[in-house]
């Protein structure tokens, strides 16, 4: 059974949980990880979010992704290769344990995926009015789409892309 989309008020423990998980990840795949970043709404102070910690693991090249699978599985992550059909530049993993949920996105640090997610996060961190608008949108969409996560995500796309463009313009301007 699908569960309804829940947007939780900001929890100051989210960055703490990220840091603890980052240490675990680096202990397992530090030989391949170039950088580990907290992304998504839980990475933006004050922003309401689905209570899932999104972790972006950057590697020099996806060629080393295969070596990361078993060590991440040993940490309790489930590898979901079928998502590569939609996003071939990413290797996706998830883990739920003791009430915590983590989504891990393994990508090359030179990829568009890496750039877009950091641009979006950093822009929301430095533009609170845009973060509030995003929060309002997410709350409205969660009510509108109930447990339809694909429709919820699709409905956010235009907003996210517009913010990414604003962030690019601000960075180069």
MDTraj code that builds the backbone (N, CA, C; nanometers):
import mdtraj as md
import numpy as np

residues = "UNK UNK UNK UNK UNK UNK UNK UNK UNK UNK UNK UNK UNK UNK UNK UNK UNK UNK UNK UNK UNK UNK UNK UNK UNK UNK UNK UNK UNK UNK UNK UNK UNK UNK UNK UNK UNK UNK UNK UNK UNK UNK UNK UNK UNK UNK UNK UNK UNK UNK UNK UNK UNK UNK UNK UNK UNK UNK UNK UNK UNK UNK UNK UNK UNK UNK UNK UNK UNK UNK UNK UNK UNK UNK UNK UNK UNK UNK UNK UNK UNK UNK UNK UNK UNK UNK UNK UNK UNK UNK UNK UNK UNK UNK UNK UNK UNK UNK UNK UNK UNK UNK UNK UNK UNK UNK UNK UNK UNK UNK UNK UNK UNK UNK UNK UNK UNK UNK UNK UNK UNK UNK UNK UNK UNK UNK UNK UNK UNK UNK UNK UNK UNK UNK UNK UNK UNK UNK UNK UNK UNK UNK UNK UNK UNK UNK UNK UNK UNK UNK UNK UNK UNK UNK UNK UNK UNK UNK UNK UNK UNK UNK UNK UNK UNK UNK UNK UNK UNK UNK UNK UNK UNK".split()
xyz = np.array([
    [0.0841, -0.1186, 0.0000],
    [0.0000, 0.0000, 0.0000],
    [0.0884, 0.1247, 0.0000],
    [0.0532, 0.2184, -0.0856],
    [0.1275, 0.3443, -0.0896],
    [0.0906, 0.4300, 0.0301],
    [0.1903, 0.4972, 0.0827],
    [0.1686, 0.5853, 0.1966],
    [0.1539, 0.7281, 0.1466],
    [0.0717, 0.8077, 0.2147],
    [0.0572, 0.9470, 0.1725],
    [0.1901, 1.0228, 0.1858],
    [0.2078, 1.1193, 0.0994],
    [0.3260, 1.2047, 0.1045],
    [0.3126, 1.2939, 0.2269],
    [0.4124, 1.2921, 0.3114],
    [0.4120, 1.3728, 0.4330],
    [0.5216, 1.4777, 0.4219],
    [0.4833, 1.6027, 0.4396],
    [0.5796, 1.7119, 0.4452],
    [0.5890, 1.7518, 0.5921],
    [0.7051, 1.7276, 0.6503],
    [0.7275, 1.7552, 0.7920],
    [0.7940, 1.8911, 0.8100],
    [0.7637, 1.9562, 0.9207],
    [0.8342, 2.0796, 0.9535],
    [0.9831, 2.0494, 0.9645],
    [1.0642, 2.1513, 0.9425],
    [1.2093, 2.1349, 0.9488],
    [1.2508, 2.0747, 1.0828],
    [1.3441, 1.9820, 1.0752],
    [1.3977, 1.9169, 1.1948],
    [1.5479, 1.9465, 1.2013],
    [1.5939, 2.0186, 1.3043],
    [1.7366, 2.0508, 1.3129],
    [1.8252, 1.9273, 1.3287],
    [1.7662, 1.8121, 1.3516],
    [1.8444, 1.6872, 1.3591],
    [1.8803, 1.6346, 1.2203],
    [1.8160, 1.6826, 1.1144],
    [1.8459, 1.6314, 0.9802],
    [1.9930, 1.6471, 0.9430],
    [2.0544, 1.7644, 0.9614],
    [2.1974, 1.7744, 0.9275],
    [2.2852, 1.6844, 1.0156],
    [2.2445, 1.6635, 1.1387],
    [2.3193, 1.5757, 1.2297],
    [2.3131, 1.4320, 1.1781],
    [2.1943, 1.3898, 1.1362],
    [2.1786, 1.2543, 1.0802],
    [2.2604, 1.2398, 0.9520],
    [2.2606, 1.3447, 0.8700],
    [2.3413, 1.3409, 0.7483],
    [2.4887, 1.3209, 0.7830],
    [2.5409, 1.3999, 0.8755],
    [2.6838, 1.3907, 0.9093],
    [2.7206, 1.2517, 0.9591],
    [2.6335, 1.1923, 1.0400],
    [2.6597, 1.0568, 1.0898],
    [2.6606, 0.9570, 0.9739],
    [2.5659, 0.9722, 0.8832],
    [2.5579, 0.8806, 0.7689],
    [2.6748, 0.9032, 0.6733],
    [2.7136, 1.0274, 0.6547],
    [2.8292, 1.0594, 0.5704],
    [2.9533, 0.9862, 0.6217],
    [2.9729, 0.9874, 0.7530],
    [3.0891, 0.9189, 0.8111],
    [3.0834, 0.7691, 0.7822],
    [2.9656, 0.7090, 0.7941],
    [2.9500, 0.5661, 0.7639],
    [2.9833, 0.5378, 0.6178],
    [2.9308, 0.6237, 0.5292],
    [2.9521, 0.6060, 0.3851],
    [3.1004, 0.6189, 0.3510],
    [3.1650, 0.7220, 0.4050],
    [3.3067, 0.7401, 0.3762],
    [3.3895, 0.6242, 0.4314],
    [3.3464, 0.5681, 0.5428],
    [3.4153, 0.4510, 0.5967],
    [3.4072, 0.3317, 0.5031],
    [3.2984, 0.3246, 0.4281],
    [3.2768, 0.2106, 0.3382],
    [3.3328, 0.2338, 0.1984],
    [3.3157, 0.3550, 0.1451],
    [3.3557, 0.3789, 0.0053],
    [3.4436, 0.5029, -0.0101],
    [3.5107, 0.5409, 0.0954],
    [3.5958, 0.6595, 0.0913],
    [3.7041, 0.6545, -0.0142],
    [3.7448, 0.5350, -0.0528],
    [3.8475, 0.5223, -0.1564],
    [3.7977, 0.5726, -0.2918],
    [3.6677, 0.5718, -0.3130],
    [3.6105, 0.6131, -0.4416],
    [3.5393, 0.7479, -0.4345],
    [3.4905, 0.7851, -0.3168],
    [3.4126, 0.9082, -0.3039],
    [3.5038, 1.0304, -0.3079],
    [3.4729, 1.1224, -0.3969],
    [3.5449, 1.2486, -0.4073],
    [3.4824, 1.3499, -0.3115],
    [3.3491, 1.3428, -0.2967],
    [3.2755, 1.4349, -0.2107],
    [3.1427, 1.3709, -0.1722],
    [3.0912, 1.4103, -0.0555],
    [2.9602, 1.3646, -0.0091],
    [2.8846, 1.4886, 0.0374],
    [2.7683, 1.5133, -0.0223],
    [2.6909, 1.6342, 0.0046],
    [2.5501, 1.5996, 0.0520],
    [2.4977, 1.6815, 0.1403],
    [2.3587, 1.6740, 0.1848],
    [2.2777, 1.7589, 0.0873],
    [2.1820, 1.6975, 0.0189],
    [2.1007, 1.7693, -0.0795],
    [1.9541, 1.7536, -0.0442],
    [1.8692, 1.8109, -0.1275],
    [1.7261, 1.8010, -0.1047],
    [1.6812, 1.8989, 0.0026],
    [1.5543, 1.8965, 0.0299],
    [1.4960, 1.9940, 0.1215],
    [1.5458, 1.9804, 0.2647],
    [1.5824, 1.8590, 0.3066],
    [1.6322, 1.8443, 0.4438],
    [1.7674, 1.9132, 0.4616],
    [1.8310, 1.9540, 0.3524],
    [1.9609, 2.0214, 0.3576],
    [1.9467, 2.1733, 0.3631],
    [1.8234, 2.2234, 0.3643],
    [1.7997, 2.3678, 0.3651],
    [1.7419, 2.4065, 0.5012],
    [1.8200, 2.4747, 0.5850],
    [1.7720, 2.5108, 0.7188],
    [1.6374, 2.5826, 0.7146],
    [1.5449, 2.5338, 0.7966],
    [1.4131, 2.5945, 0.8080],
    [1.3099, 2.5445, 0.7099],
    [1.3497, 2.4675, 0.6097],
    [1.2576, 2.4244, 0.5041],
    [1.1879, 2.2941, 0.5416],
    [1.0564, 2.2924, 0.5328],
    [0.9802, 2.1694, 0.5542],
    [1.0136, 2.0715, 0.4421],
    [1.0033, 1.9423, 0.4718],
    [1.0451, 1.8417, 0.3737],
    [0.9835, 1.7071, 0.4053],
    [0.9870, 1.6186, 0.3053],
    [0.9638, 1.4784, 0.3360],
    [1.0817, 1.4388, 0.4247],
    [1.0591, 1.3673, 0.5331],
    [1.1680, 1.3366, 0.6273],
    [1.2605, 1.2254, 0.5774],
    [1.3242, 1.2543, 0.4648],
    [1.4187, 1.1612, 0.4018],
    [1.5468, 1.2395, 0.3761],
    [1.6590, 1.1875, 0.4232],
    [1.7876, 1.2532, 0.4027],
    [1.8411, 1.2115, 0.2657],
    [1.8555, 1.3087, 0.1759],
    [1.9126, 1.2821, 0.0437],
    [2.0620, 1.3077, 0.0487],
    [2.1379, 1.2092, 0.0041],
    [2.2830, 1.2150, 0.0076],
    [2.3361, 1.2022, -0.1350],
    [2.4194, 1.2980, -0.1727],
    [2.4804, 1.2980, -0.3047],
    [2.6264, 1.2580, -0.2875],
    [2.6624, 1.1425, -0.3433],
    [2.7999, 1.0944, -0.3366],
    [2.8619, 1.1146, -0.4736],
    [2.9670, 1.1946, -0.4765],
    [3.0355, 1.2229, -0.6009],
    [3.1586, 1.1359, -0.6167],
    [3.1706, 1.0753, -0.7321],
    [3.2876, 0.9948, -0.7666],
    [3.3515, 1.0574, -0.8900],
    [3.4784, 1.0260, -0.9127],
    [3.5482, 1.0831, -1.0277],
    [3.4826, 1.0397, -1.1587],
    [3.4360, 0.9149, -1.1623],
    [3.3737, 0.8590, -1.2822],
    [3.2794, 0.7471, -1.2401],
    [3.1721, 0.7300, -1.3144],
    [3.0790, 0.6206, -1.2833],
    [3.1431, 0.4838, -1.3058],
    [3.2603, 0.4819, -1.3676],
    [3.3297, 0.3543, -1.3876],
    [3.3577, 0.2845, -1.2552],
    [3.3718, 0.3606, -1.1469],
    [3.4006, 0.2983, -1.0173],
    [3.2733, 0.2671, -0.9378],
    [3.1570, 0.2969, -0.9934],
    [3.0318, 0.2741, -0.9215],
    [3.0126, 0.1272, -0.8833],
    [3.0518, 0.0375, -0.9704],
    [3.0323, -0.1052, -0.9430],
    [3.1049, -0.1486, -0.8152],
    [3.2209, -0.0893, -0.7875],
    [3.2955, -0.1252, -0.6669],
    [3.2278, -0.0734, -0.5400],
    [3.1372, 0.0219, -0.5545],
    [3.0699, 0.0818, -0.4378],
    [2.9453, 0.0047, -0.3954],
    [2.8904, -0.0759, -0.4832],
    [2.7619, -0.1405, -0.4552],
    [2.7693, -0.2313, -0.3324],
    [2.8598, -0.3273, -0.3302],
    [2.8663, -0.4216, -0.2179],
    [2.8960, -0.3520, -0.0849],
    [2.9915, -0.2581, -0.0780],
    [3.0144, -0.1903, 0.0499],
    [2.8921, -0.1116, 0.0989],
    [2.8171, -0.0500, 0.0058],
    [2.6965, 0.0226, 0.0463],
    [2.5876, -0.0752, 0.0906],
    [2.5770, -0.1880, 0.0228],
    [2.4798, -0.2894, 0.0660],
    [2.5154, -0.3406, 0.2051],
    [2.6441, -0.3505, 0.2370],
    [2.6865, -0.3946, 0.3698],
    [2.6450, -0.2943, 0.4783],
    [2.6222, -0.1684, 0.4379],
    [2.5728, -0.0666, 0.5322],
    [2.4205, -0.0685, 0.5438],
    [2.3550, -0.1560, 0.4669],
    [2.2096, -0.1646, 0.4718],
    [2.1383, -0.0956, 0.3577],
    [2.2123, -0.0440, 0.2617],
    [2.1501, 0.0217, 0.1462],
    [2.1050, -0.0810, 0.0442],
    [1.9885, -0.0546, -0.0131],
    [1.9390, -0.1360, -0.1236],
    [1.9702, -0.0625, -0.2533],
    [2.0350, -0.1316, -0.3451],
    [2.0670, -0.0767, -0.4762],
    [1.9465, -0.0977, -0.5669],
    [1.9068, 0.0072, -0.6423],
    [1.7882, -0.0002, -0.7281],
    [1.8297, 0.0303, -0.8726],
    [1.8858, -0.0709, -0.9420],
    [1.9372, -0.0460, -1.0775],
    [1.8297, -0.0100, -1.1800],
    [1.7040, -0.0481, -1.1564],
    [1.6006, -0.0185, -1.2560],
    [1.5800, 0.1317, -1.2750],
    [1.6202, 0.2153, -1.1776],
    [1.6063, 0.3603, -1.1925],
    [1.7051, 0.4176, -1.2935],
    [1.8058, 0.3382, -1.3321],
    [1.9053, 0.3855, -1.4276],
    [1.8471, 0.4015, -1.5674],
    [1.7343, 0.3368, -1.5938],
    [1.6697, 0.3538, -1.7241],
    [1.6247, 0.4991, -1.7410],
    [1.5762, 0.5603, -1.6325],
    [1.5291, 0.6986, -1.6380],
    [1.6433, 0.7982, -1.6198],
    [1.7402, 0.7650, -1.5326],
    [1.8524, 0.8561, -1.5045],
    [1.9821, 0.7754, -1.5122],
    [2.0338, 0.7547, -1.6337],
    [2.1522, 0.6699, -1.6496],
    [2.2788, 0.7244, -1.5833],
    [2.2830, 0.8535, -1.5542],
    [2.4028, 0.9118, -1.4931],
    [2.4069, 0.8927, -1.3411],
    [2.3076, 0.8237, -1.2845],
    [2.2992, 0.8070, -1.1400],
    [2.2848, 0.6609, -1.1021],
    [2.3480, 0.6248, -0.9904],
    [2.3242, 0.4958, -0.9259],
    [2.2498, 0.5283, -0.7972],
    [2.1334, 0.4658, -0.7780],
    [2.0446, 0.5006, -0.6673],
    [2.0382, 0.3884, -0.5638],
    [2.0424, 0.4294, -0.4374],
    [2.0335, 0.3375, -0.3236],
    [1.9386, 0.3995, -0.2205],
    [1.8746, 0.3147, -0.1399],
    [1.7968, 0.3688, -0.0278],
    [1.8111, 0.2771, 0.0921],
    [1.7882, 0.3387, 0.2097],
    [1.8007, 0.2653, 0.3352],
    [1.7021, 0.3229, 0.4349],
    [1.6328, 0.2329, 0.5034],
    [1.5444, 0.2707, 0.6136],
    [1.5872, 0.1903, 0.7338],
    [1.6023, 0.2617, 0.8458],
    [1.6402, 0.1903, 0.9674],
    [1.6070, 0.2766, 1.0873],
    [1.5416, 0.2183, 1.1841],
    [1.5104, 0.2850, 1.3102],
    [1.4480, 0.4228, 1.2880],
    [1.3518, 0.4306, 1.1965],
    [1.2818, 0.5563, 1.1732],
    [1.3520, 0.6526, 1.0796],
    [1.4777, 0.6263, 1.0467],
    [1.5497, 0.7132, 0.9532],
    [1.5384, 0.6576, 0.8118],
    [1.5278, 0.7489, 0.7164],
    [1.5250, 0.7096, 0.5755],
    [1.6305, 0.7904, 0.5013],
    [1.7069, 0.7212, 0.4176],
    [1.8128, 0.7834, 0.3406],
    [1.7994, 0.7434, 0.1944],
    [1.8165, 0.8403, 0.1060],
    [1.8275, 0.8142, -0.0368],
    [1.9681, 0.8563, -0.0764],
    [2.0405, 0.7671, -0.1412],
    [2.1784, 0.7930, -0.1799],
    [2.1874, 0.7941, -0.3316],
    [2.2420, 0.9021, -0.3840],
    [2.2567, 0.9210, -0.5280],
    [2.4056, 0.9236, -0.5581],
    [2.4546, 0.8235, -0.6281],
    [2.5961, 0.8125, -0.6624],
    [2.6131, 0.8596, -0.8059],
    [2.6895, 0.9670, -0.8244],
    [2.7066, 1.0269, -0.9574],
    [2.8498, 1.0770, -0.9737],
    [2.8879, 1.1022, -1.0964],
    [3.0179, 1.1643, -1.1226],
    [3.0107, 1.3116, -1.0834],
    [3.1178, 1.3618, -1.0214],
    [3.1194, 1.5030, -0.9801],
    [3.1181, 1.5970, -1.1005],
    [3.1421, 1.5449, -1.2184],
    [3.1382, 1.6260, -1.3410],
    [3.0011, 1.6214, -1.4091],
    [2.9050, 1.5521, -1.3495],
    [2.7746, 1.5314, -1.4142],
    [2.6797, 1.6496, -1.3944],
    [2.5851, 1.6583, -1.4838],
    [2.4784, 1.7567, -1.4711],
    [2.3965, 1.7334, -1.3451],
    [2.3763, 1.6088, -1.3082],
    [2.3002, 1.5747, -1.1871],
    [2.3668, 1.6395, -1.0656],
    [2.4985, 1.6231, -1.0536],
    [2.5743, 1.6819, -0.9425],
    [2.5556, 1.8335, -0.9400],
    [2.5783, 1.8977, -1.0548],
    [2.5691, 2.0434, -1.0619],
    [2.4302, 2.0947, -1.0277],
    [2.3265, 2.0363, -1.0877],
    [2.1894, 2.0834, -1.0670],
    [2.1476, 2.0745, -0.9207],
    [2.1783, 1.9625, -0.8569],
    [2.1331, 1.9450, -0.7192],
    [2.2030, 2.0396, -0.6217],
    [2.3305, 2.0668, -0.6449],
    [2.4006, 2.1611, -0.5581],
    [2.3576, 2.3053, -0.5862],
    [2.3356, 2.3383, -0.7120],
    [2.2852, 2.4721, -0.7463],
    [2.1522, 2.4989, -0.6765],
    [2.0608, 2.4038, -0.6862],
    [1.9272, 2.4192, -0.6285],
    [1.9365, 2.4343, -0.4768],
    [2.0096, 2.3445, -0.4121],
    [2.0249, 2.3505, -0.2661],
    [2.0851, 2.4834, -0.2227],
    [2.1941, 2.5222, -0.2872],
    [2.2638, 2.6438, -0.2457],
    [2.1794, 2.7687, -0.2686],
    [2.1022, 2.7696, -0.3762],
    [2.0156, 2.8849, -0.4023],
    [1.9077, 2.8948, -0.2948],
    [1.8456, 2.7833, -0.2598],
    [1.7427, 2.7867, -0.1554],
    [1.8021, 2.8283, -0.0213],
    [1.9239, 2.7857, 0.0070],
    [1.9887, 2.8239, 0.1335],
    [2.0124, 2.9743, 0.1420],
    [2.0334, 3.0394, 0.0297],
    [2.0660, 3.1820, 0.0306],
    [1.9506, 3.2715, -0.0142],
    [1.8370, 3.2129, -0.0488],
    [1.7193, 3.2894, -0.0909],
    [1.5964, 3.2380, -0.0152],
    [1.5783, 3.2834, 0.1084],
    [1.4694, 3.2301, 0.1916],
    [1.3301, 3.2495, 0.1322],
    [1.3103, 3.3564, 0.0543],
    [1.1781, 3.3768, -0.0053],
    [1.1483, 3.2680, -0.1087],
    [1.2491, 3.2248, -0.1818],
    [1.2306, 3.1163, -0.2787],
    [1.2084, 2.9839, -0.2051],
    [1.2797, 2.9635, -0.0960],
    [1.2608, 2.8420, -0.0153],
    [1.1181, 2.8367, 0.0392],
    [1.0638, 2.9506, 0.0848],
    [0.9260, 2.9525, 0.1370],
    [0.8260, 2.9207, 0.0253],
    [0.8506, 2.9751, -0.0937],
    [0.7608, 2.9463, -0.2066],
    [0.7660, 2.7982, -0.2403],
    [0.8842, 2.7396, -0.2347],
    [0.8988, 2.5966, -0.2621],
    [0.8249, 2.5148, -0.1563],
    [0.8366, 2.5559, -0.0313],
    [0.7664, 2.4858, 0.0759],
    [0.6148, 2.4915, 0.0550],
    [0.5622, 2.6094, 0.0217],
    [0.4179, 2.6211, -0.0035],
    [0.3761, 2.5279, -0.1172],
    [0.4549, 2.5268, -0.2254],
    [0.4240, 2.4404, -0.3394],
    [0.4225, 2.2938, -0.2960],
    [0.5242, 2.2511, -0.2227],
    [0.5323, 2.1107, -0.1812],
    [0.4136, 2.0723, -0.0936],
    [0.3746, 2.1585, -0.0020],
    [0.2595, 2.1276, 0.0850],
    [0.1308, 2.1159, 0.0036],
    [0.1131, 2.2081, -0.0928],
    [-0.0059, 2.2026, -0.1794],
    [-0.0077, 2.0743, -0.2621],
    [0.1066, 2.0396, -0.3194],
    [0.1140, 1.9207, -0.4047],
    [0.0968, 1.7920, -0.3242],
    [0.1476, 1.7893, -0.2020],
    [0.1309, 1.6701, -0.1175],
    [-0.0173, 1.6450, -0.0916],
    [-0.0929, 1.7520, -0.0685],
    [-0.2374, 1.7376, -0.0476],
    [-0.3048, 1.6945, -0.1774],
    [-0.2665, 1.7588, -0.2876],
    [-0.3304, 1.7305, -0.4162],
    [-0.3042, 1.5877, -0.4635],
    [-0.1817, 1.5375, -0.4461],
    [-0.1465, 1.4080, -0.5042],
    [-0.1483, 1.2915, -0.4059],
    [-0.1716, 1.3189, -0.2778],
    [-0.1857, 1.2107, -0.1807],
    [-0.0639, 1.1217, -0.1732],
    [-0.0743, 1.0017, -0.2277],
    [0.0373, 0.9068, -0.2233],
    [0.1008, 0.8848, -0.3608],
    [0.0623, 0.9648, -0.4591],
    [0.1181, 0.9510, -0.5944],
    [0.2496, 1.0281, -0.6036],
    [0.3588, 0.9603, -0.5654],
    [0.4895, 1.0262, -0.5597],
    [0.5385, 1.0729, -0.6969],
    [0.5110, 0.9962, -0.7993],
    [0.5560, 1.0351, -0.9341],
    [0.4874, 1.1644, -0.9775],
    [0.3581, 1.1751, -0.9558],
    [0.2856, 1.2965, -0.9937],
    [0.3323, 1.4153, -0.9099],
    [0.3562, 1.3927, -0.7808],
    [0.4069, 1.4968, -0.6915],
    [0.5409, 1.5499, -0.7436],
    [0.6320, 1.4594, -0.7761],
    [0.7644, 1.4985, -0.8247],
    [0.7536, 1.5699, -0.9584],
    [0.6724, 1.5173, -1.0499],
    [0.6548, 1.5804, -1.1811],
    [0.6007, 1.7222, -1.1675],
    [0.5076, 1.7412, -1.0733],
    [0.4448, 1.8723, -1.0565],
    [0.5425, 1.9761, -1.0002],
    [0.6499, 1.9318, -0.9353],
    [0.7510, 2.0246, -0.8822],
    [0.8552, 2.0633, -0.9869],
    [0.8617, 1.9899, -1.0960],
    [0.9725, 2.0038, -1.1902],
    [0.9868, 2.1434, -1.2478],
    [0.8793, 2.2076, -1.2896],
    [0.8897, 2.3409, -1.3502],
    [0.9486, 2.4407, -1.2502],
    [0.9057, 2.4334, -1.1252],
    [0.9589, 2.5228, -1.0217],
    [1.1085, 2.4982, -1.0025],
    [1.1462, 2.3710, -0.9902],
    [1.2860, 2.3354, -0.9672],
    [1.3727, 2.3838, -1.0833],
    [1.3298, 2.3605, -1.2057],
    [1.4081, 2.4023, -1.3227],
    [1.4222, 2.5548, -1.3268],
    [1.3157, 2.6270, -1.2926],
    [1.3224, 2.7737, -1.2914],
    [1.4231, 2.8226, -1.1880],
    [1.4253, 2.7590, -1.0716],
    [1.5214, 2.7969, -0.9680],
    [1.6636, 2.7639, -1.0135],
    [1.6816, 2.6508, -1.0777],
    [1.8147, 2.6158, -1.1288],
    [1.8634, 2.7218, -1.2273],
    [1.7740, 2.7702, -1.3129],
    [1.8119, 2.8742, -1.4098],
    [1.8465, 3.0040, -1.3377],
    [1.7685, 3.0409, -1.2361],
    [1.7995, 3.1612, -1.1571],
    [1.9360, 3.1462, -1.0910],
    [1.9647, 3.0284, -1.0393],
    [2.0923, 3.0028, -0.9718],
    [2.2078, 3.0134, -1.0702],
    [2.1908, 2.9570, -1.1898],
    [2.2955, 2.9683, -1.2926],
    [2.3208, 3.1140, -1.3292],
    [2.2122, 3.1884, -1.3473],
    [2.2255, 3.3296, -1.3847],
    [2.2937, 3.4078, -1.2718],
    [2.2590, 3.3797, -1.1487],
    [2.3187, 3.4502, -1.0344],
    [2.4679, 3.4165, -1.0236],
    [2.5012, 3.2909, -1.0516],
    [2.6400, 3.2458, -1.0409],
    [2.7271, 3.3111, -1.1486],
    [2.6730, 3.3221, -1.2699],
    [2.7535, 3.3754, -1.3799],
    [2.7419, 3.5274, -1.3912],
    [2.6411, 3.5856, -1.3248],
    [2.6130, 3.7273, -1.3388],
    [2.7031, 3.8153, -1.2652],
])
top = md.Topology()
chain = top.add_chain()
for i, resn in enumerate(residues, 1):
    res = top.add_residue(resn, chain, resSeq=i)
    for name in ("N", "CA", "C"):
        top.add_atom(name, md.element.get_by_symbol(name[0]), res)
traj = md.Trajectory(xyz[None], top)
